[in-house]
Amino acid sequence: MTARGVGDTRRLLRRGELSAVEHTTAVLEAVRERDTLDAYVAVAGEEALRAAGRADARIRELGADAWHTLPLLGVTVSVKDLLQTRDLPTGRGSLLPNDRPREDTPAVARLRAAGAVVVGKTATSEYGWSASTVSRVAPPTRNPYDPRLTAGGSSGGAAAAVATGLCDGALGTDGSGSIRIPAAFCGVVGYKPSLGRIPYVPNSADRLAHQGPLARTVADAALLGRVMAGPHPGDPDSGLGSLDAPRTGRVLRIGWIEYEGTTDEVRRVTEQARLALRAQGHLVEDVEVRCARLYPALVDLLAASEAAGARPEDDEWADPGRLEVVRHGRTLGGADVIRAEEVRQGLRATLRTVMDRYDVLAMATVPVEPFAADAVGPPWAADPRDLRWLAWAPASYPFNMTGQPALSLPAGLTRSGLPVGLQLVGPVGGDDLVLGLAGRLESDLGTPVPHSARVLEPAAAR
């Protein structure tokens, strides 16, 4: 049997139709035998089976009450290979050595403390630099709907694993769209929380990076997010809340954004989501958000951060594409970084004003369809020397720069059978508002299932 998602697996375990050891064993075997998309770079062993055994003992002792204090008991999760784990190596998608302590990051520790079983590490680009999952240490992660195409990135391994039933849920990271882009390309839910809602240790000085879940349903993503949320002394941004009063009304004011370069097929699919929002009674109107020099500012912030942690003697071992970003970073001075920060502050002010008029923003998560599996972008953005490696995803990185919560929800399929994501964005701290709207919209849009996501019946039901 393969993973059905957090909610379904919990129901099977609660009814006694499945044991945690059976489930974990089957998932580990499926990863080893059926990971044809190269979603994983490391697979767990005895530690995972021991954790599953402890889960079964707890279930035998407490029955359904076991999930009151351990909401993820017996559920399988994967962890992106950028994040440290105590029992599995962390390569960070790189040939360069990783000298960070071999211990669980706070989010991983909280998943385990809630009863989750970590089954492996999923693929990433080197240090998560690109929005595809191409590296020098593993084959590119491929799309579950068409293996010739990319799964997106840099949490592409996580998205492909969830889509194909090789884990119930996944932990990813998102510095410029790296959860939401692969979620859109692979037809799953990807949730980037507000900055600081889930602690990121070690904290990133550029304040762009977030951690968050990828899952089959909004409810699964919300549960995973709640488990991982909360302050931590290692992340000074963790626990930050919104200054805005919560908005809980079911009829919402929604600003609809369409970015330049949106393809006809992406527009056709997301238009159905716009109609569904209006059918639910929400007020939807077009809005345009302008911010001069936004992409160059992002490039300078990312490049300065990459260069700060890169030693020249390591250049020969670095990913060639990421090295172009590092080289640009080495040309920047303090004044350049301050100017980029001024652009960020301008964007924050602009979007604060926009969010005074709208409860939620909605748009296509990615305005283009998946491109070749071994590329870092569409043909016009595939050469890192041009520093356009993220320019094709203009709907994602602005909300890293502002720290707003953003969720990608499957919106449907193109005529060629590729998934399209709808992105919902709320005010800083408005995570529950975004999750609530996404959950209500999910049933109207449906969830696509790739041909490669073969979910088998439990042994007890055969």
C-alpha positions in Angstrom: 0.0 0.0 0.0 1.2 3.5 -0.7 0.4 6.7 1.1 -3.1 8.1 0.8 -2.5 11.4 2.7 -2.6 12.4 6.3 -6.3 12.3 6.8 -7.0 9.0 5.0 -4.1 7.3 6.7 -5.3 8.4 10.1 -8.7 7.0 9.4 -7.4 3.7 8.4 -5.2 3.4 11.4 -8.0 4.5 13.7 -10.3 1.9 12.3 -7.7 -0.8 12.7 -7.6 -1.6 8.9 -3.9 -0.8 8.8 -1.0 -0.8 11.3 1.7 1.9 11.4 4.3 -0.8 10.8 2.5 -2.1 7.8 2.0 1.3 6.4 5.6 2.5 7.0 7.0 -0.8 5.5 4.9 -0.4 2.4 5.9 3.2 1.9 9.6 2.4 2.3 9.3 -0.4 -0.2 7.4 1.7 -2.6 10.1 4.5 -2.4 12.9 1.9 -3.1 11.0 0.2 -5.9 8.8 2.8 -7.6 10.5 6.1 -7.2 10.9 6.4 -11.0 10.6 10.2 -10.8 13.7 10.6 -8.5 11.8 12.3 -5.7 14.0 10.9 -3.0 17.8 11.1 -2.3 17.8 9.1 0.9 15.4 6.5 2.4 14.9 5.7 6.1 15.5 2.3 7.6 15.2 0.8 11.1 14.6 4.1 12.8 11.4 4.6 10.8 10.2 1.1 11.6 10.9 1.6 15.3 8.9 4.8 15.3 6.1 3.0 13.6 6.3 0.2 16.2 6.0 2.8 18.9 3.0 4.3 17.2 1.2 0.9 17.0 1.9 0.4 20.8 0.4 3.7 21.5 -2.7 3.0 19.4 -3.2 -0.4 21.1 -3.0 1.3 24.5 -5.2 4.3 23.9 -7.3 3.6 20.8 -8.8 6.6 19.1 -7.6 8.8 22.0 -4.0 8.3 20.9 -4.5 11.1 18.2 -5.7 13.7 20.7 -2.1 14.3 21.9 -0.3 12.9 18.9 -2.2 14.2 15.8 0.2 12.7 13.3 0.6 9.3 14.9 1.6 6.7 12.3 1.6 9.2 9.4 4.6 9.1 7.0 6.3 12.3 6.1 9.3 13.2 4.0 11.8 16.0 4.6 13.5 18.1 2.0 17.2 17.5 1.8 18.0 21.1 2.8 16.8 20.5 6.4 18.8 18.7 9.0 17.7 15.3 10.3 19.3 13.3 13.1 19.0 9.9 11.5 19.5 10.6 7.8 22.3 12.4 6.0 21.6 15.9 4.7 23.4 16.7 1.5 21.6 20.0 0.6 21.7 19.0 -3.1 25.4 19.7 -3.2 28.8 18.1 -3.7 30.1 20.5 -1.0 30.4 19.1 2.5 27.7 19.9 5.0 29.2 20.9 8.4 25.9 21.6 10.2 25.1 19.5 13.3 23.3 16.2 12.6 20.2 16.9 14.6 16.6 17.6 13.7 15.5 21.1 12.8 12.7 22.4 15.0 10.0 21.6 12.4 11.2 18.0 12.0 11.4 17.6 15.7 7.8 18.8 16.0 6.6 16.4 13.3 8.2 13.5 15.2 6.9 14.7 18.5 3.4 14.6 17.0 3.9 10.9 16.0 4.9 11.3 12.4 7.3 8.8 10.9 10.1 10.3 8.7 10.6 8.0 5.7 13.3 9.8 3.7 14.9 13.0 2.3 13.6 14.5 -0.9 15.5 16.0 -3.7 16.4 19.7 -4.1 18.6 21.9 -6.2 21.9 22.9 -4.6 21.0 24.9 -1.5 17.5 25.4 -3.1 18.9 28.0 -5.5 16.5 27.3 -8.4 12.8 26.7 -8.9 13.5 23.4 -10.6 15.0 20.3 -9.0 18.2 19.8 -10.9 21.5 19.2 -9.2 24.9 17.5 -9.6 24.2 14.9 -7.0 21.0 13.2 -8.4 19.0 13.0 -11.5 16.4 15.8 -12.1 13.1 15.2 -10.3 10.4 14.6 -13.0 6.8 15.5 -13.2 4.2 12.9 -12.2 2.0 13.9 -15.1 4.7 13.8 -17.8 8.2 12.6 -16.9 9.7 14.5 -19.7 8.9 17.7 -17.8 10.1 19.2 -14.5 8.4 18.8 -11.1 9.3 22.4 -10.4 11.5 23.2 -7.4 13.3 23.5 -5.4 11.0 21.3 -3.3 10.3 19.2 -6.4 11.1 16.0 -4.7 8.6 16.7 -2.0 5.8 17.5 -4.4 6.5 14.5 -6.6 6.6 12.2 -3.5 3.2 13.5 -2.3 1.6 13.3 -5.8 2.7 9.7 -6.3 1.8 8.4 -2.9 5.3 8.0 -1.6 4.6 9.8 1.7 1.4 11.1 3.3 2.9 14.6 3.6 6.1 16.5 3.1 8.2 19.3 4.6 9.6 21.7 2.1 11.2 25.1 2.0 10.3 28.2 0.1 12.6 31.1 -0.5 11.1 32.4 -3.8 8.3 30.0 -4.5 10.0 26.6 -3.8 6.9 25.0 -2.1 4.2 26.6 -4.3 5.8 26.2 -7.7 6.3 22.4 -7.5 2.9 22.0 -5.8 1.3 23.7 -8.8 3.3 21.7 -11.3 2.6 18.4 -9.6 -1.1 18.9 -8.7 -0.8 19.0 -4.9 -1.3 21.6 -2.1 1.7 23.7 -1.1 1.5 26.1 1.8 4.0 28.8 2.6 3.0 30.2 6.0 3.5 33.8 7.2 7.2 34.5 7.9 8.0 33.2 11.3 4.9 31.0 11.8 7.1 27.9 11.4 10.6 28.5 12.8 13.5 28.2 10.4 16.8 27.3 12.1 19.4 28.4 11.1 17.6 31.6 10.3 18.3 33.1 6.9 19.6 36.7 6.9 17.8 37.6 3.7 14.4 36.9 5.5 13.1 35.2 2.3 13.1 31.6 3.4 10.1 29.8 4.9 9.3 26.2 5.8 6.0 24.7 5.1 4.1 21.5 4.1 3.1 19.9 0.9 0.1 17.6 1.0 -2.7 16.0 -0.9 -5.4 18.1 0.7 -5.8 21.5 2.4 -6.9 19.9 5.6 -3.7 17.8 5.6 -1.5 20.9 4.9 -3.3 22.8 7.7 -2.7 20.0 10.2 0.9 19.7 9.3 1.3 23.4 9.5 -0.3 23.6 13.0 2.0 20.9 14.3 5.1 22.7 13.2 4.0 26.3 14.1 5.2 28.3 17.2 8.1 30.3 18.5 11.6 28.9 18.8 14.7 30.6 20.3 16.8 29.8 17.3 14.7 31.9 14.9 14.2 35.5 16.0 11.4 35.9 13.5 9.4 33.0 14.8 6.1 33.7 16.6 5.6 37.0 14.8 1.9 37.8 14.3 -0.1 40.2 12.3 -1.0 43.7 13.4 -4.3 43.4 11.5 -7.5 42.3 13.1 -8.6 38.8 12.0 -11.2 38.6 9.3 -13.5 35.6 9.7 -16.4 36.4 7.4 -17.3 33.8 4.8 -18.0 36.4 2.1 -14.7 37.8 1.2 -13.3 40.6 -1.0 -10.9 39.0 -3.4 -8.4 40.8 -5.6 -7.6 38.9 -8.8 -4.2 39.4 -10.3 -3.0 38.2 -13.7 0.7 38.4 -14.4 2.2 39.2 -17.7 3.1 36.1 -19.7 0.2 34.0 -18.5 -0.5 31.3 -21.1 -3.9 30.8 -22.6 -4.2 27.3 -21.0 -3.3 28.6 -17.5 -5.8 31.4 -17.9 -8.5 29.0 -19.1 -8.0 26.7 -16.0 -7.7 29.5 -13.4 -10.8 31.2 -14.9 -12.8 28.3 -13.6 -11.5 29.0 -10.1 -12.5 32.6 -10.4 -16.1 31.5 -11.4 -16.1 29.1 -8.4 -15.1 31.9 -6.0 -17.9 34.0 -7.3 -20.4 31.1 -7.1 -19.5 30.9 -3.4 -20.6 34.5 -3.0 -17.3 36.2 -2.8 -16.7 39.6 -4.4 -13.9 39.1 -7.0 -12.4 42.0 -8.9 -9.3 42.6 -11.0 -6.4 44.4 -9.3 -2.9 45.4 -10.4 0.0 45.5 -8.1 3.0 47.5 -9.4 6.5 47.7 -7.9 9.4 49.0 -9.9 12.6 47.0 -10.0 11.2 44.2 -8.0 12.9 41.3 -9.8 16.3 43.0 -9.8 15.9 43.6 -6.1 15.1 40.0 -5.5 18.2 38.9 -7.5 20.5 41.2 -5.5 19.1 39.9 -2.2 19.5 36.3 -3.1 22.9 36.8 -4.8 24.3 38.7 -1.8 23.1 36.0 0.6 24.5 33.2 -1.6 27.9 35.0 -1.9 28.1 35.6 1.8 28.2 31.9 2.4 30.4 30.9 -0.5 34.2 30.5 -0.3 36.1 31.0 -3.6 38.0 27.8 -3.0 34.7 25.9 -3.3 33.7 27.3 -6.6 34.9 24.2 -8.6 32.5 22.0 -6.6 29.5 24.3 -6.8 26.5 23.9 -9.1 27.4 26.0 -12.3 24.1 27.8 -12.3 24.2 28.7 -8.7 27.8 29.8 -9.1 26.6 32.5 -11.6 24.4 33.8 -8.9 27.3 33.8 -6.4 29.5 35.6 -8.8 26.9 38.3 -9.2 26.6 38.5 -5.4 30.4 39.2 -5.2 30.0 42.3 -7.4 27.5 43.9 -5.0 28.3 46.4 -2.3 26.4 47.4 0.8 24.7 50.2 -1.0 23.3 47.7 -3.6 21.8 45.6 -0.8 20.3 48.6 0.9 18.7 49.7 -2.4 17.2 46.2 -2.8 15.9 46.4 0.8 14.3 49.8 -0.1 12.4 48.1 -3.0 11.3 45.4 -0.6 10.0 48.0 1.9 8.1 49.7 -1.0 6.5 46.4 -1.9 5.5 45.8 1.7 3.9 49.2 1.9 2.1 48.7 -1.4 0.7 45.3 -0.5 -0.3 46.5 3.0 -2.5 49.1 1.2 -3.9 46.5 -1.2 -4.7 44.2 1.7 -6.7 47.0 3.3 -9.0 46.8 0.4 -9.0 43.0 -0.1 -9.2 40.1 2.3 -7.4 37.7 -0.1 -5.5 37.9 -3.4 -5.9 35.2 -6.0 -3.9 34.4 -9.1 -2.3 31.5 -11.1 0.5 30.2 -8.9 2.7 29.9 -12.0 1.7 31.7 -15.3 3.5 29.1 -17.5 3.3 25.3 -17.8 6.1 22.9 -16.8 9.2 22.9 -18.9 12.0 20.4 -19.6 13.0 18.2 -16.6 16.7 19.1 -16.9 16.2 22.9 -17.2 16.1 25.6 -14.6 13.4 27.5 -16.4 11.6 28.0 -19.8 13.9 28.4 -22.8 14.0 32.2 -22.4 15.1 32.0 -18.7 17.2 28.8 -18.8 20.7 30.3 -18.9 21.7 31.4 -15.3 24.2 33.8 -16.7 21.3 36.0 -17.6 20.1 36.0 -14.0 16.6 35.4 -15.1 16.3 32.0 -13.5 13.3 33.0 -11.4 11.8 35.6 -13.7 9.2 33.1 -15.1 7.5 32.8 -11.7 6.5 36.4 -10.9 3.5 35.4 -8.7 5.7 33.6 -6.1 8.6 35.7 -4.9 6.8 38.9 -4.0 5.2 37.1 -1.1 8.5 35.9 0.2 9.6 39.5 0.2 6.6 40.5 2.2 6.3 37.4 4.4 2.6 37.0 3.6 0.9 33.5 3.7 0.4 32.0 0.3 -1.1 28.6 -0.7 -1.1 26.8 -4.0 -4.3 24.8 -4.6 -4.8 22.4 -7.6 -7.1 24.3 -10.0 -7.5 21.7 -12.8 -5.6 20.4 -15.8 -4.6 21.9 -19.1 -5.9 20.2 -22.3 -2.5 18.4 -22.5 -3.2 17.0 -19.0 -0.8 19.1 -16.9 -1.8 20.6 -13.5 -2.4 24.3 -12.9 -2.2 25.8 -9.5 -4.3 28.6 -8.0 -2.5 30.8 -5.5 -4.4 32.4 -2.5 -2.5 35.1 -0.5 -3.6 36.7 2.7 -2.3 39.4 5.0 0.6 38.7 7.3 -0.7 36.5 10.0 -3.8 35.6 8.0 -2.9 32.0 7.5 -6.2 30.6 8.8 -8.1 32.9 6.5 -6.2 31.5 3.5 -6.5 27.9 4.7 -10.2 28.3 5.3 -10.9 29.7 1.8 -8.7 27.1 0.2 -10.6 24.3 2.0 -14.0 25.6 0.9 -12.8 26.0 -2.7 -11.0 22.6 -2.9 -14.2 20.6 -3.1 -15.5 22.7 -6.0 -12.3 22.4 -8.0 -11.5 18.7 -7.3 -8.0 17.2 -7.0 -6.3 15.8 -10.1 -4.5 12.4 -9.7 -1.5 11.6 -12.0 -1.4 8.3 -13.8 1.7 7.3 -11.8 0.0 7.8 -8.4 -1.2 4.3 -8.0 -2.7 3.9 -4.6 -3.2 0.3 -3.5 -5.9 -1.0 -1.2 -4.9 -1.9 2.4 -4.0 -5.5 2.9 -7.0 -6.0 5.3 -9.4 -4.9 2.5 -8.1 -7.2 -0.2 
